[in-house]
Amino acid sequence: MNLGIVQSSPIFGEIAGNLSDCLSHMSQHTADLWVLPELFATGYQFLNATEARELAEQVPSGRTTQALSAYAAENNCFIVAGLPEIDGDKVYNSSVLVGPDGFLARYRKVHLFYEEKINFTPGNLPFAVVDIGIAKLGMMICFDHLFPESARSLALQGAEIICHPANLVLPDLAQRTMAIRALENGVFTATANRVGTEARGNESLTYTGQSQVIGPNGDPLVRLSLEGTEVAVVDLDVSLARDKFITKHNDKLGDRRPAMYHLQNQ
């Protein structure tokens, strides 16, 4: 299967333009599965919770999810993308999975980073895996990368590809941890980061690019630049993520001894 990652540079609050820009880049390539950045259509640096609420959308009825679903149907593909989701009085930093037949799943970011703790509600949905036929997918968002339990819980449910929308600002951290997550779980990881600088309020955030796809052996299949708006499509042999054996006697997941991990639920 072919997996595409989009590294974009959204303008804060310009949802229609940012959405159109990403879809335009995607339309120049063919992929079975696309991964877009975290909050790809709104931008990231909300000044307060009210601003986040004003730009948030319902899922799946909001315009961003609907536009992604329409593209997926027209191009016979699957898309994972990040967006702010409003549900009642709660606003979540979420990602959606859509396919040729429409909306399939959502994930709400569990581990909030920096001022996200002010602007969003922590995710209330467990890490889950969706079988799209050509592969089994899990979703994580940005800072989830630092918590090994995130990827491990997806791997234990059979994930073969972990889709990782991100807005990374700490240089070369997630790029390393997501390679480790791929290696220790024997899965593919696809991180779609953004580039550019947002200067809002009294703070300026510069995003670190280097979107990447990592193979189950921990090696990069592609890594994009630090600063450019780019798209990459790579060919994956998903069967490689089904073989967890290190030697004929050792299995990455099968050799676990949960009864000995006293801190697992603390």
Contacts in CASP RR format, 6 or more apart in sequence:
PFRMAT RR
TARGET T0000
AUTHOR 0000-0000-0000
METHOD contacts of the structure
MODEL  1
MNLGIVQSSPIFGEIAGNLSDCLSHMSQHTADLWVLPELFATGYQFLNAT
EARELAEQVPSGRTTQALSAYAAENNCFIVAGLPEIDGDKVYNSSVLVGP
DGFLARYRKVHLFYEEKINFTPGNLPFAVVDIGIAKLGMMICFDHLFPES
ARSLALQGAEIICHPANLVLPDLAQRTMAIRALENGVFTATANRVGTEAR
GNESLTYTGQSQVIGPNGDPLVRLSLEGTEVAVVDLDVSLARDKFITKHN
DKLGDRRPAMYHLQNQ
1 32 0 8 1.000
1 33 0 8 1.000
1 134 0 8 1.000
1 135 0 8 1.000
1 235 0 8 1.000
1 236 0 8 1.000
1 238 0 8 1.000
2 30 0 8 1.000
2 31 0 8 1.000
2 32 0 8 1.000
2 33 0 8 1.000
2 233 0 8 1.000
2 234 0 8 1.000
2 235 0 8 1.000
2 236 0 8 1.000
3 31 0 8 1.000
3 32 0 8 1.000
3 33 0 8 1.000
3 34 0 8 1.000
3 35 0 8 1.000
3 161 0 8 1.000
3 188 0 8 1.000
3 190 0 8 1.000
3 213 0 8 1.000
3 233 0 8 1.000
3 234 0 8 1.000
3 236 0 8 1.000
4 29 0 8 1.000
4 31 0 8 1.000
4 33 0 8 1.000
4 34 0 8 1.000
4 35 0 8 1.000
4 190 0 8 1.000
4 213 0 8 1.000
4 231 0 8 1.000
4 232 0 8 1.000
4 233 0 8 1.000
4 234 0 8 1.000
5 34 0 8 1.000
5 35 0 8 1.000
5 190 0 8 1.000
5 191 0 8 1.000
5 192 0 8 1.000
5 211 0 8 1.000
5 212 0 8 1.000
5 213 0 8 1.000
5 222 0 8 1.000
5 224 0 8 1.000
5 231 0 8 1.000
5 232 0 8 1.000
6 22 0 8 1.000
6 25 0 8 1.000
6 26 0 8 1.000
6 34 0 8 1.000
6 35 0 8 1.000
6 36 0 8 1.000
6 37 0 8 1.000
6 40 0 8 1.000
6 192 0 8 1.000
6 211 0 8 1.000
6 231 0 8 1.000
7 37 0 8 1.000
7 192 0 8 1.000
7 193 0 8 1.000
7 194 0 8 1.000
7 195 0 8 1.000
7 209 0 8 1.000
7 211 0 8 1.000
7 224 0 8 1.000
7 225 0 8 1.000
7 228 0 8 1.000
7 229 0 8 1.000
7 230 0 8 1.000
7 231 0 8 1.000
8 18 0 8 1.000
8 21 0 8 1.000
8 22 0 8 1.000
8 25 0 8 1.000
8 36 0 8 1.000
8 37 0 8 1.000
8 40 0 8 1.000
8 194 0 8 1.000
8 195 0 8 1.000
8 229 0 8 1.000
9 194 0 8 1.000
9 195 0 8 1.000
9 196 0 8 1.000
9 228 0 8 1.000
9 229 0 8 1.000
10 18 0 8 1.000
10 21 0 8 1.000
10 37 0 8 1.000
10 39 0 8 1.000
10 40 0 8 1.000
10 41 0 8 1.000
10 42 0 8 1.000
10 43 0 8 1.000
10 194 0 8 1.000
11 17 0 8 1.000
11 18 0 8 1.000
11 43 0 8 1.000
12 42 0 8 1.000
12 43 0 8 1.000
12 44 0 8 1.000
12 45 0 8 1.000
12 198 0 8 1.000
12 200 0 8 1.000
13 42 0 8 1.000
13 43 0 8 1.000
13 55 0 8 1.000
15 41 0 8 1.000
15 42 0 8 1.000
15 55 0 8 1.000
15 63 0 8 1.000
15 64 0 8 1.000
17 41 0 8 1.000
18 40 0 8 1.000
18 41 0 8 1.000
18 42 0 8 1.000
18 43 0 8 1.000
19 40 0 8 1.000
19 41 0 8 1.000
19 64 0 8 1.000
19 67 0 8 1.000
22 36 0 8 1.000
22 40 0 8 1.000
22 41 0 8 1.000
22 81 0 8 1.000
23 67 0 8 1.000
23 71 0 8 1.000
25 229 0 8 1.000
25 231 0 8 1.000
26 34 0 8 1.000
26 71 0 8 1.000
26 75 0 8 1.000
26 231 0 8 1.000
27 75 0 8 1.000
28 231 0 8 1.000
29 231 0 8 1.000
29 233 0 8 1.000
30 75 0 8 1.000
30 233 0 8 1.000
31 77 0 8 1.000
31 233 0 8 1.000
32 77 0 8 1.000
32 78 0 8 1.000
32 134 0 8 1.000
33 77 0 8 1.000
33 78 0 8 1.000
33 79 0 8 1.000
33 80 0 8 1.000
33 132 0 8 1.000
33 134 0 8 1.000
33 135 0 8 1.000
33 137 0 8 1.000
33 161 0 8 1.000
33 163 0 8 1.000
33 190 0 8 1.000
34 77 0 8 1.000
34 78 0 8 1.000
34 79 0 8 1.000
34 80 0 8 1.000
34 81 0 8 1.000
35 79 0 8 1.000
35 80 0 8 1.000
35 81 0 8 1.000
35 163 0 8 1.000
35 164 0 8 1.000
35 165 0 8 1.000
35 190 0 8 1.000
35 191 0 8 1.000
35 192 0 8 1.000
36 79 0 8 1.000
36 80 0 8 1.000
36 81 0 8 1.000
36 82 0 8 1.000
36 165 0 8 1.000
36 192 0 8 1.000
37 81 0 8 1.000
37 82 0 8 1.000
37 165 0 8 1.000
37 166 0 8 1.000
37 167 0 8 1.000
37 192 0 8 1.000
37 193 0 8 1.000
37 194 0 8 1.000
37 211 0 8 1.000
38 44 0 8 1.000
38 82 0 8 1.000
38 93 0 8 1.000
38 95 0 8 1.000
38 141 0 8 1.000
38 142 0 8 1.000
38 165 0 8 1.000
38 166 0 8 1.000
38 167 0 8 1.000
38 194 0 8 1.000
39 82 0 8 1.000
39 83 0 8 1.000
39 84 0 8 1.000
39 93 0 8 1.000
39 167 0 8 1.000
40 81 0 8 1.000
40 82 0 8 1.000
40 83 0 8 1.000
40 165 0 8 1.000
40 192 0 8 1.000
40 194 0 8 1.000
41 64 0 8 1.000
41 81 0 8 1.000
41 83 0 8 1.000
42 55 0 8 1.000
42 83 0 8 1.000
42 84 0 8 1.000
43 167 0 8 1.000
43 194 0 8 1.000
43 198 0 8 1.000
44 167 0 8 1.000
44 194 0 8 1.000
44 198 0 8 1.000
44 205 0 8 1.000
44 207 0 8 1.000
45 198 0 8 1.000
45 200 0 8 1.000
45 203 0 8 1.000
45 205 0 8 1.000
46 52 0 8 1.000
46 55 0 8 1.000
46 115 0 8 1.000
46 119 0 8 1.000
47 200 0 8 1.000
47 201 0 8 1.000
48 118 0 8 1.000
48 119 0 8 1.000
49 91 0 8 1.000
49 118 0 8 1.000
49 119 0 8 1.000
49 120 0 8 1.000
51 119 0 8 1.000
52 84 0 8 1.000
52 91 0 8 1.000
52 119 0 8 1.000
52 120 0 8 1.000
53 86 0 8 1.000
53 91 0 8 1.000
55 84 0 8 1.000
56 83 0 8 1.000
56 84 0 8 1.000
56 85 0 8 1.000
56 86 0 8 1.000
56 91 0 8 1.000
57 63 0 8 1.000
57 64 0 8 1.000
57 65 0 8 1.000
57 83 0 8 1.000
57 84 0 8 1.000
57 85 0 8 1.000
57 86 0 8 1.000
58 85 0 8 1.000
58 86 0 8 1.000
58 87 0 8 1.000
59 65 0 8 1.000
59 83 0 8 1.000
59 85 0 8 1.000
59 87 0 8 1.000
59 94 0 8 1.000
59 96 0 8 1.000
59 103 0 8 1.000
59 106 0 8 1.000
60 66 0 8 1.000
60 69 0 8 1.000
60 96 0 8 1.000
60 98 0 8 1.000
60 102 0 8 1.000
60 103 0 8 1.000
60 106 0 8 1.000
64 81 0 8 1.000
64 83 0 8 1.000
65 83 0 8 1.000
65 96 0 8 1.000
65 98 0 8 1.000
65 103 0 8 1.000
68 79 0 8 1.000
68 81 0 8 1.000
68 96 0 8 1.000
68 98 0 8 1.000
69 98 0 8 1.000
69 99 0 8 1.000
69 102 0 8 1.000
69 103 0 8 1.000
71 77 0 8 1.000
71 79 0 8 1.000
72 78 0 8 1.000
72 79 0 8 1.000
72 98 0 8 1.000
72 99 0 8 1.000
72 100 0 8 1.000
72 102 0 8 1.000
73 99 0 8 1.000
73 100 0 8 1.000
73 101 0 8 1.000
73 102 0 8 1.000
76 100 0 8 1.000
77 99 0 8 1.000
77 100 0 8 1.000
78 97 0 8 1.000
78 98 0 8 1.000
78 99 0 8 1.000
78 100 0 8 1.000
78 104 0 8 1.000
78 132 0 8 1.000
78 137 0 8 1.000
79 96 0 8 1.000
79 97 0 8 1.000
79 98 0 8 1.000
79 99 0 8 1.000
80 95 0 8 1.000
80 96 0 8 1.000
80 97 0 8 1.000
80 137 0 8 1.000
80 139 0 8 1.000
80 163 0 8 1.000
80 165 0 8 1.000
81 95 0 8 1.000
81 96 0 8 1.000
81 165 0 8 1.000
82 93 0 8 1.000
82 94 0 8 1.000
82 95 0 8 1.000
82 96 0 8 1.000
82 141 0 8 1.000
82 165 0 8 1.000
83 94 0 8 1.000
83 95 0 8 1.000
83 96 0 8 1.000
84 91 0 8 1.000
84 92 0 8 1.000
84 93 0 8 1.000
84 94 0 8 1.000
84 120 0 8 1.000
85 91 0 8 1.000
85 92 0 8 1.000
85 93 0 8 1.000
85 94 0 8 1.000
85 106 0 8 1.000
85 108 0 8 1.000
86 92 0 8 1.000
90 121 0 8 1.000
91 119 0 8 1.000
91 120 0 8 1.000
91 121 0 8 1.000
92 108 0 8 1.000
92 109 0 8 1.000
92 120 0 8 1.000
92 121 0 8 1.000
92 123 0 8 1.000
92 124 0 8 1.000
93 108 0 8 1.000
93 109 0 8 1.000
93 112 0 8 1.000
93 116 0 8 1.000
93 120 0 8 1.000
93 123 0 8 1.000
93 141 0 8 1.000
94 106 0 8 1.000
94 107 0 8 1.000
94 108 0 8 1.000
94 109 0 8 1.000
94 141 0 8 1.000
95 106 0 8 1.000
95 107 0 8 1.000
95 109 0 8 1.000
95 139 0 8 1.000
95 141 0 8 1.000
95 163 0 8 1.000
95 165 0 8 1.000
96 103 0 8 1.000
96 105 0 8 1.000
96 106 0 8 1.000
97 103 0 8 1.000
97 104 0 8 1.000
97 105 0 8 1.000
97 106 0 8 1.000
97 107 0 8 1.000
97 130 0 8 1.000
97 132 0 8 1.000
97 137 0 8 1.000
97 139 0 8 1.000
97 163 0 8 1.000
98 104 0 8 1.000
99 132 0 8 1.000
104 130 0 8 1.000
104 132 0 8 1.000
105 128 0 8 1.000
105 130 0 8 1.000
105 139 0 8 1.000
106 125 0 8 1.000
107 125 0 8 1.000
107 127 0 8 1.000
107 128 0 8 1.000
107 138 0 8 1.000
107 139 0 8 1.000
107 140 0 8 1.000
107 141 0 8 1.000
108 121 0 8 1.000
108 122 0 8 1.000
108 123 0 8 1.000
108 124 0 8 1.000
108 125 0 8 1.000
109 116 0 8 1.000
109 120 0 8 1.000
109 122 0 8 1.000
109 123 0 8 1.000
109 141 0 8 1.000
109 142 0 8 1.000
109 143 0 8 1.000
109 144 0 8 1.000
110 122 0 8 1.000
110 123 0 8 1.000
110 127 0 8 1.000
110 144 0 8 1.000
110 147 0 8 1.000
110 150 0 8 1.000
111 122 0 8 1.000
111 143 0 8 1.000
111 144 0 8 1.000
111 146 0 8 1.000
111 147 0 8 1.000
111 150 0 8 1.000
112 120 0 8 1.000
112 122 0 8 1.000
112 143 0 8 1.000
113 142 0 8 1.000
113 143 0 8 1.000
116 143 0 8 1.000
126 153 0 8 1.000
127 138 0 8 1.000
127 139 0 8 1.000
127 140 0 8 1.000
127 150 0 8 1.000
127 153 0 8 1.000
127 154 0 8 1.000
127 157 0 8 1.000
128 138 0 8 1.000
128 154 0 8 1.000
128 157 0 8 1.000
129 136 0 8 1.000
129 137 0 8 1.000
129 138 0 8 1.000
129 154 0 8 1.000
129 157 0 8 1.000
129 158 0 8 1.000
129 159 0 8 1.000
130 136 0 8 1.000
130 137 0 8 1.000
130 138 0 8 1.000
131 137 0 8 1.000
134 238 0 8 1.000
135 160 0 8 1.000
135 161 0 8 1.000
135 236 0 8 1.000
135 238 0 8 1.000
136 158 0 8 1.000
136 159 0 8 1.000
136 160 0 8 1.000
136 161 0 8 1.000
137 159 0 8 1.000
137 160 0 8 1.000
137 161 0 8 1.000
137 162 0 8 1.000
137 163 0 8 1.000
138 154 0 8 1.000
138 159 0 8 1.000
138 161 0 8 1.000
138 162 0 8 1.000
138 163 0 8 1.000
139 162 0 8 1.000
139 163 0 8 1.000
139 164 0 8 1.000
139 165 0 8 1.000
140 150 0 8 1.000
140 151 0 8 1.000
140 154 0 8 1.000
140 162 0 8 1.000
140 163 0 8 1.000
140 164 0 8 1.000
141 164 0 8 1.000
141 165 0 8 1.000
141 166 0 8 1.000
142 164 0 8 1.000
142 165 0 8 1.000
142 166 0 8 1.000
142 167 0 8 1.000
142 168 0 8 1.000
142 174 0 8 1.000
144 150 0 8 1.000
144 164 0 8 1.000
145 151 0 8 1.000
145 164 0 8 1.000
145 166 0 8 1.000
145 173 0 8 1.000
145 174 0 8 1.000
145 177 0 8 1.000
145 178 0 8 1.000
145 181 0 8 1.000
145 191 0 8 1.000
146 173 0 8 1.000
146 174 0 8 1.000
146 177 0 8 1.000
148 181 0 8 1.000
148 184 0 8 1.000
150 181 0 8 1.000
151 162 0 8 1.000
151 181 0 8 1.000
151 184 0 8 1.000
151 185 0 8 1.000
151 187 0 8 1.000
151 189 0 8 1.000
152 184 0 8 1.000
152 185 0 8 1.000
154 162 0 8 1.000
154 185 0 8 1.000
154 187 0 8 1.000
155 162 0 8 1.000
155 185 0 8 1.000
155 186 0 8 1.000
155 187 0 8 1.000
155 253 0 8 1.000
156 253 0 8 1.000
159 185 0 8 1.000
159 187 0 8 1.000
160 187 0 8 1.000
160 188 0 8 1.000
160 238 0 8 1.000
160 241 0 8 1.000
160 242 0 8 1.000
161 187 0 8 1.000
161 188 0 8 1.000
161 189 0 8 1.000
161 190 0 8 1.000
161 236 0 8 1.000
161 238 0 8 1.000
161 241 0 8 1.000
162 181 0 8 1.000
162 182 0 8 1.000
162 185 0 8 1.000
162 187 0 8 1.000
162 188 0 8 1.000
162 189 0 8 1.000
162 190 0 8 1.000
163 190 0 8 1.000
163 192 0 8 1.000
164 174 0 8 1.000
164 178 0 8 1.000
164 189 0 8 1.000
164 190 0 8 1.000
164 191 0 8 1.000
164 192 0 8 1.000
165 192 0 8 1.000
166 174 0 8 1.000
166 191 0 8 1.000
166 192 0 8 1.000
166 193 0 8 1.000
166 194 0 8 1.000
166 211 0 8 1.000
167 193 0 8 1.000
167 194 0 8 1.000
167 207 0 8 1.000
168 174 0 8 1.000
168 175 0 8 1.000
168 191 0 8 1.000
168 193 0 8 1.000
168 207 0 8 1.000
168 208 0 8 1.000
168 209 0 8 1.000
168 210 0 8 1.000
169 205 0 8 1.000
169 206 0 8 1.000
169 207 0 8 1.000
169 208 0 8 1.000
170 208 0 8 1.000
171 208 0 8 1.000
172 208 0 8 1.000
172 210 0 8 1.000
174 191 0 8 1.000
174 193 0 8 1.000
175 191 0 8 1.000
175 210 0 8 1.000
175 212 0 8 1.000
175 223 0 8 1.000
178 189 0 8 1.000
178 191 0 8 1.000
178 212 0 8 1.000
178 214 0 8 1.000
179 189 0 8 1.000
179 212 0 8 1.000
179 214 0 8 1.000
179 218 0 8 1.000
179 219 0 8 1.000
179 220 0 8 1.000
180 218 0 8 1.000
181 187 0 8 1.000
181 189 0 8 1.000
182 188 0 8 1.000
182 189 0 8 1.000
182 214 0 8 1.000
182 215 0 8 1.000
182 216 0 8 1.000
182 217 0 8 1.000
182 218 0 8 1.000
183 214 0 8 1.000
183 216 0 8 1.000
183 217 0 8 1.000
183 218 0 8 1.000
184 252 0 8 1.000
185 216 0 8 1.000
185 252 0 8 1.000
185 253 0 8 1.000
186 215 0 8 1.000
186 216 0 8 1.000
186 217 0 8 1.000
186 241 0 8 1.000
186 244 0 8 1.000
186 252 0 8 1.000
187 215 0 8 1.000
187 216 0 8 1.000
187 241 0 8 1.000
188 213 0 8 1.000
188 214 0 8 1.000
188 215 0 8 1.000
188 216 0 8 1.000
188 236 0 8 1.000
188 238 0 8 1.000
188 240 0 8 1.000
188 241 0 8 1.000
189 212 0 8 1.000
189 213 0 8 1.000
189 214 0 8 1.000
189 215 0 8 1.000
190 212 0 8 1.000
190 213 0 8 1.000
190 214 0 8 1.000
191 211 0 8 1.000
191 212 0 8 1.000
191 213 0 8 1.000
191 214 0 8 1.000
192 211 0 8 1.000
193 207 0 8 1.000
193 208 0 8 1.000
193 209 0 8 1.000
193 210 0 8 1.000
193 211 0 8 1.000
194 207 0 8 1.000
194 209 0 8 1.000
195 207 0 8 1.000
195 208 0 8 1.000
195 209 0 8 1.000
195 226 0 8 1.000
195 227 0 8 1.000
195 228 0 8 1.000
195 229 0 8 1.000
196 206 0 8 1.000
196 207 0 8 1.000
196 227 0 8 1.000
197 204 0 8 1.000
197 205 0 8 1.000
197 206 0 8 1.000
197 207 0 8 1.000
198 204 0 8 1.000
198 205 0 8 1.000
198 207 0 8 1.000
199 205 0 8 1.000
208 226 0 8 1.000
209 224 0 8 1.000
209 225 0 8 1.000
209 226 0 8 1.000
209 227 0 8 1.000
209 228 0 8 1.000
210 223 0 8 1.000
210 224 0 8 1.000
210 225 0 8 1.000
210 226 0 8 1.000
211 223 0 8 1.000
211 224 0 8 1.000
211 230 0 8 1.000
211 232 0 8 1.000
212 220 0 8 1.000
212 221 0 8 1.000
212 222 0 8 1.000
212 223 0 8 1.000
212 224 0 8 1.000
213 220 0 8 1.000
213 221 0 8 1.000
213 222 0 8 1.000
213 232 0 8 1.000
213 234 0 8 1.000
213 236 0 8 1.000
214 220 0 8 1.000
214 221 0 8 1.000
215 221 0 8 1.000
215 240 0 8 1.000
216 240 0 8 1.000
216 241 0 8 1.000
216 243 0 8 1.000
217 240 0 8 1.000
221 234 0 8 1.000
221 236 0 8 1.000
222 232 0 8 1.000
222 234 0 8 1.000
224 230 0 8 1.000
224 232 0 8 1.000
244 251 0 8 1.000
244 252 0 8 1.000
244 253 0 8 1.000
244 254 0 8 1.000
245 251 0 8 1.000
245 252 0 8 1.000
246 252 0 8 1.000
258 264 0 8 1.000
END
